[in-house]
Amino acid sequence: MRFLSILFIFLTLLVPHLHADTLLMKNGDRLTGIVLQKDGKHLSFKTDYGTFNIAWAKVEEISSDNPMIVLHGDGTTEDLRSVQSIDQKDIEWINPAPWRLGDGYQFSGNANLALQLDRGNTDKDEIEVDGKVTARSLYNRFSLWGEKQEHESAGAKTADNWLARAKYDRFLNKRLFVAALGAIDVDDFASLDRRLRAGPQVGYQFYESKPINLSAELGFMRIKEEFQNTPADYYYGSTWLVNFDYYLIEDTLQLYHNQDGLWNVEHSDKYIWKSWTGLRVPLIYGIVGSGEVNFEYDSQPAAGADKTDTTYSVKLGYAW
């Protein structure tokens, strides 16, 4: 019985070391823990002191007790127990999310609320809601997003607008994709009853990872535009979309910038440009705080409406 007790204690002390992975850094340091994932230019590595994102360029060699799934730049995969510096340039992912291997979809999204209620010398209410949902597989991406703004001062509305977008992307290779976009914009205070557009686009995904995302698209649309007390106008237009986000401070402070543009190809002096630019701070349990500037320019607005419209918002939301 005493022998079995000693054997049990020995195995208990030994087991944690049986599944330890080792990182050899280029400066000679050696770290012990568990390799989680290489995402972009960083390697996520779990140790007894926490989980760290380590710059991939500083890693000389990885040795793992368990096989790591390695995804190369040409789309091929390997199960490896060791990765040396000679192999690193061709490695895009280690233990990638299942969708990158062609297995199912990854769902992500966010929902945000900005609310301001003033009572006293000034009665003012401002409500802004926006959200986005994305489903991503190896070759397909479905996106839905929308926004609603309603402002009121002294009992009278000062802003009332909303927009919605639906888009499907089909990836032809790792970066290049074709897309179909449908969109609607409504803005009472710009006298816009509705602007409908739909058509094909072609885009390029420059980056797609947690630290940085960047894509740009160009398209050709059929547009129906209706202003208040004005006959509907039908025309063809060229559109562009830009989506960008980047962690200025790792997992702490994120810069983002999104653009949505429309140019009337039949009348070259008619174009519309919208942008959303801000800083986002992850807080706790998926809750996110952000400060945003929403800018809109219309070169030919309805009679009596301004060409520019700028909104500053502080938002609280949830991301998954």
C-alpha positions as CSV (number, residue, x, y, z in Angstrom):
1,M,0.0,0.0,0.0
2,R,2.8,2.4,0.8
3,F,4.5,1.6,-2.5
4,L,1.2,2.5,-4.3
5,S,0.9,5.8,-2.4
6,I,4.5,6.7,-3.4
7,L,3.8,5.7,-7.0
8,F,0.6,7.8,-7.1
9,I,2.4,10.9,-5.8
10,F,5.2,10.4,-8.3
11,L,2.8,10.1,-11.2
12,T,0.8,13.2,-10.0
13,L,4.0,15.2,-10.0
14,L,5.0,13.8,-13.4
15,V,1.8,14.2,-15.3
16,P,1.8,18.0,-15.7
17,H,5.2,17.7,-17.5
18,L,4.1,15.0,-19.9
19,H,2.0,17.4,-21.9
20,A,4.3,20.5,-21.9
21,D,5.2,22.2,-25.1
22,T,8.4,24.1,-25.4
23,L,9.2,27.4,-27.2
24,L,12.8,28.2,-28.0
25,M,13.1,32.0,-28.6
26,K,15.6,33.6,-30.9
27,N,17.3,35.3,-27.9
28,G,17.9,31.8,-26.3
29,D,15.1,31.9,-23.8
30,R,13.1,28.7,-23.4
31,L,9.4,28.7,-22.4
32,T,7.3,25.8,-21.2
33,G,3.5,25.6,-21.6
34,I,0.9,24.7,-24.2
35,V,0.7,26.0,-27.8
36,L,-2.8,27.2,-28.4
37,Q,-2.8,28.9,-31.9
38,K,-0.8,30.9,-34.3
39,D,-3.1,33.7,-35.5
40,G,-1.6,36.2,-37.9
41,K,1.8,37.4,-36.6
42,H,1.3,36.1,-33.1
43,L,1.5,32.8,-31.3
44,S,-0.9,32.2,-28.4
45,F,0.9,30.3,-25.7
46,K,-0.5,29.2,-22.3
47,T,1.7,28.9,-19.3
48,D,1.2,28.6,-15.5
49,Y,1.4,32.4,-15.3
50,G,-1.3,33.1,-17.9
51,T,-1.8,33.1,-21.7
52,F,0.5,35.3,-23.8
53,N,0.5,36.4,-27.4
54,I,4.1,36.1,-28.5
55,A,5.5,37.7,-31.7
56,W,5.9,34.9,-34.3
57,A,9.1,36.6,-35.6
58,K,10.8,36.0,-32.2
59,V,10.2,32.3,-32.1
60,E,13.1,30.0,-33.2
61,E,11.6,26.6,-32.6
62,I,8.5,24.8,-31.2
63,S,8.5,21.3,-29.7
64,S,5.1,19.8,-28.8
65,D,4.1,16.6,-27.1
66,N,0.9,16.5,-29.1
67,P,0.7,17.0,-32.9
68,M,0.0,20.5,-34.0
69,I,-2.2,21.2,-37.1
70,V,-0.1,23.4,-39.3
71,L,-1.8,25.2,-42.2
72,H,0.6,26.4,-44.9
73,G,0.2,29.3,-47.3
74,D,-0.7,27.1,-50.2
75,G,-3.6,25.6,-48.3
76,T,-2.0,22.3,-47.4
77,T,-2.0,21.0,-43.8
78,E,0.3,18.8,-41.7
79,D,0.3,17.3,-38.2
80,L,3.7,18.2,-36.7
81,R,5.3,17.9,-33.3
82,S,8.2,20.3,-34.1
83,V,8.4,23.5,-36.0
84,Q,11.8,25.0,-36.7
85,S,12.8,28.5,-38.0
86,I,13.5,27.1,-41.5
87,D,9.8,26.2,-41.8
88,Q,8.2,29.3,-40.3
89,K,7.9,31.5,-43.4
90,D,5.4,29.2,-45.0
91,I,3.3,28.7,-41.9
92,E,0.1,30.8,-41.8
93,W,-1.7,29.1,-39.0
94,I,-1.1,26.6,-36.2
95,N,-4.2,24.9,-34.7
96,P,-6.5,27.1,-36.9
97,A,-10.2,27.5,-36.3
98,P,-12.2,24.7,-37.9
99,W,-13.7,26.9,-40.7
100,R,-10.2,27.6,-42.1
101,L,-9.9,23.8,-42.7
102,G,-13.3,23.7,-44.5
103,D,-15.2,22.5,-41.4
104,G,-18.5,24.4,-40.9
105,Y,-19.1,28.1,-40.2
106,Q,-17.8,30.5,-37.6
107,F,-20.3,33.0,-36.4
108,S,-19.4,36.4,-35.1
109,G,-21.0,39.7,-34.5
110,N,-21.7,42.7,-32.3
111,A,-24.5,44.9,-31.1
112,N,-24.1,48.4,-29.7
113,L,-26.3,51.1,-28.0
114,A,-25.7,54.8,-27.5
115,L,-28.2,56.5,-25.2
116,Q,-28.3,60.1,-24.0
117,L,-31.2,61.5,-21.9
118,D,-31.0,65.1,-20.7
119,R,-33.6,66.7,-18.5
120,G,-33.6,70.2,-16.9
121,N,-32.7,73.3,-18.8
122,T,-32.4,71.2,-21.9
123,D,-34.7,68.3,-22.8
124,K,-32.8,66.1,-25.2
125,D,-32.9,62.4,-26.1
126,E,-30.5,60.5,-28.4
127,I,-30.8,56.9,-29.2
128,E,-28.4,55.0,-31.6
129,V,-28.5,51.3,-32.2
130,D,-26.3,49.2,-34.6
131,G,-25.3,45.6,-35.1
132,K,-23.7,43.1,-37.4
133,V,-23.7,39.3,-37.8
134,T,-21.3,37.4,-39.9
135,A,-21.2,33.7,-40.8
136,R,-17.8,32.6,-42.3
137,S,-16.7,29.3,-43.9
138,L,-13.7,28.6,-46.1
139,Y,-15.3,29.8,-49.3
140,N,-18.5,31.6,-48.2
141,R,-19.2,34.6,-46.0
142,F,-22.7,36.0,-45.2
143,S,-23.1,39.4,-43.5
144,L,-26.1,41.4,-42.2
145,W,-25.7,44.8,-40.5
146,G,-27.8,47.8,-39.8
147,E,-28.0,51.1,-37.9
148,K,-30.7,53.3,-36.4
149,Q,-30.4,56.9,-35.2
150,E,-33.2,58.9,-33.5
151,H,-32.6,62.2,-31.8
152,E,-35.1,64.5,-30.1
153,S,-34.7,68.0,-28.6
154,A,-37.4,69.9,-26.7
155,G,-40.0,67.4,-27.9
156,A,-39.2,67.7,-31.6
157,K,-37.2,65.2,-33.6
158,T,-33.8,66.4,-34.9
159,A,-32.7,63.1,-36.5
160,D,-34.4,60.0,-37.7
161,N,-32.6,57.6,-40.1
162,W,-31.7,54.0,-40.5
163,L,-29.9,51.7,-42.9
164,A,-29.6,48.0,-43.6
165,R,-27.1,45.9,-45.6
166,A,-27.1,42.2,-46.7
167,K,-24.1,40.8,-48.5
168,Y,-22.8,37.4,-49.7
169,D,-19.1,36.8,-50.5
170,R,-17.8,33.9,-52.5
171,F,-14.0,33.4,-52.1
172,L,-12.3,32.3,-55.3
173,N,-9.0,31.9,-53.5
174,K,-7.6,32.9,-50.1
175,R,-7.8,36.6,-50.8
176,L,-10.0,37.3,-53.9
177,F,-13.8,37.1,-53.7
178,V,-16.9,38.1,-55.6
179,A,-19.9,39.4,-53.8
180,A,-23.6,40.4,-54.1
181,L,-24.8,43.4,-52.0
182,G,-28.3,44.7,-51.3
183,A,-28.8,47.9,-49.3
184,I,-31.4,50.4,-48.2
185,D,-31.0,53.8,-46.6
186,V,-33.8,56.0,-45.1
187,D,-33.2,59.5,-43.7
188,D,-36.2,61.7,-42.9
189,F,-34.2,64.9,-42.2
190,A,-32.3,64.6,-45.5
191,S,-35.8,64.2,-47.1
192,L,-34.7,60.7,-48.3
193,D,-37.7,58.3,-48.4
194,R,-35.5,55.5,-49.4
195,R,-32.4,54.6,-51.5
196,L,-32.3,51.0,-52.7
197,R,-29.4,49.4,-54.4
198,A,-28.3,46.0,-55.4
199,G,-25.6,44.5,-57.6
200,P,-22.3,42.5,-57.9
201,Q,-19.0,43.4,-56.4
202,V,-15.4,42.1,-56.5
203,G,-13.2,42.4,-53.4
204,Y,-9.8,41.5,-51.9
205,Q,-9.2,40.4,-48.4
206,F,-5.7,41.8,-47.5
207,Y,-5.8,40.6,-43.9
208,E,-8.2,38.4,-41.8
209,S,-7.1,37.7,-38.3
210,K,-7.7,38.8,-34.7
211,P,-4.9,41.5,-34.7
212,I,-5.9,43.0,-38.1
213,N,-8.6,42.8,-40.7
214,L,-8.7,44.7,-44.0
215,S,-10.8,44.3,-47.1
216,A,-11.7,46.5,-50.0
217,E,-14.5,46.1,-52.6
218,L,-15.7,47.7,-55.9
219,G,-19.1,47.1,-57.4
220,F,-21.6,48.1,-60.0
221,M,-25.2,48.8,-58.8
222,R,-28.7,49.6,-59.9
223,I,-30.0,52.3,-57.7
224,K,-33.5,53.6,-57.0
225,E,-33.6,56.9,-55.1
226,E,-36.8,58.6,-53.8
227,F,-36.8,62.0,-52.1
228,Q,-39.9,63.4,-50.5
229,N,-42.3,65.0,-53.0
230,T,-40.0,64.1,-55.8
231,P,-40.4,61.3,-58.5
232,A,-38.2,58.3,-58.1
233,D,-34.8,58.4,-59.8
234,Y,-33.3,55.3,-61.3
235,Y,-29.6,55.1,-62.2
236,Y,-26.5,53.0,-62.3
237,G,-23.7,53.6,-59.9
238,S,-20.2,52.4,-58.9
239,T,-19.8,51.5,-55.2
240,W,-17.0,50.8,-52.9
241,L,-16.6,49.3,-49.4
242,V,-13.7,49.4,-47.0
243,N,-13.6,47.5,-43.7
244,F,-10.6,47.9,-41.4
245,D,-9.8,47.2,-37.8
246,Y,-6.4,47.0,-36.0
247,Y,-5.4,46.5,-32.4
248,L,-3.2,49.5,-31.5
249,I,-2.6,47.8,-28.1
250,E,-2.9,44.1,-28.1
251,D,-6.4,43.0,-26.9
252,T,-6.9,46.4,-25.3
253,L,-7.4,49.2,-27.8
254,Q,-8.7,48.7,-31.3
255,L,-8.9,51.2,-34.1
256,Y,-11.6,50.7,-36.8
257,H,-12.7,52.4,-40.0
258,N,-15.5,51.5,-42.4
259,Q,-16.4,53.2,-45.6
260,D,-19.5,52.9,-47.9
261,G,-19.4,54.9,-51.1
262,L,-21.7,55.4,-54.1
263,W,-20.9,57.3,-57.3
264,N,-23.5,58.0,-60.0
265,V,-21.8,56.9,-63.3
266,E,-24.5,58.7,-65.4
267,H,-23.8,62.1,-63.6
268,S,-20.2,62.2,-62.4
269,D,-20.8,65.1,-60.0
270,K,-23.2,62.9,-57.9
271,Y,-21.6,60.9,-55.2
272,I,-22.3,59.8,-51.6
273,W,-19.7,58.8,-49.0
274,K,-20.3,57.4,-45.5
275,S,-17.7,56.5,-42.9
276,W,-17.6,55.1,-39.4
277,T,-14.3,55.7,-37.5
278,G,-13.6,54.9,-33.9
279,L,-11.7,53.4,-31.0
280,R,-13.0,50.2,-29.4
281,V,-12.0,48.9,-25.9
282,P,-12.9,45.3,-24.9
283,L,-14.0,45.4,-21.2
284,I,-15.2,42.1,-19.7
285,Y,-17.3,39.1,-20.7
286,G,-17.6,40.3,-24.3
287,I,-18.8,43.8,-23.3
288,V,-17.2,46.5,-25.4
289,G,-17.0,50.3,-25.1
290,S,-16.3,52.5,-28.1
291,G,-16.2,56.2,-29.2
292,E,-17.2,56.8,-32.9
293,V,-17.4,59.5,-35.5
294,N,-20.0,58.9,-38.2
295,F,-19.5,61.1,-41.2
296,E,-21.8,61.4,-44.3
297,Y,-21.4,63.5,-47.4
298,D,-23.9,63.8,-50.3
299,S,-22.8,66.0,-53.2
300,Q,-26.4,66.6,-54.3
301,P,-28.7,66.4,-51.3
302,A,-32.4,67.1,-51.4
303,A,-33.5,70.8,-51.4
304,G,-33.0,72.3,-48.0
305,A,-30.7,69.5,-46.7
306,D,-27.0,69.9,-45.8
307,K,-24.3,68.1,-47.8
308,T,-22.5,66.9,-44.7
309,D,-23.8,65.2,-41.5
310,T,-21.5,64.3,-38.6
311,T,-22.4,62.3,-35.5
312,Y,-20.2,61.7,-32.4
313,S,-21.2,58.7,-30.3
314,V,-20.1,56.9,-27.2
315,K,-21.4,53.3,-27.3
316,L,-21.6,50.3,-25.1
317,G,-22.1,46.9,-26.7
318,Y,-21.5,43.2,-26.8
319,A,-19.3,41.3,-29.2
320,W,-18.9,37.6,-29.8
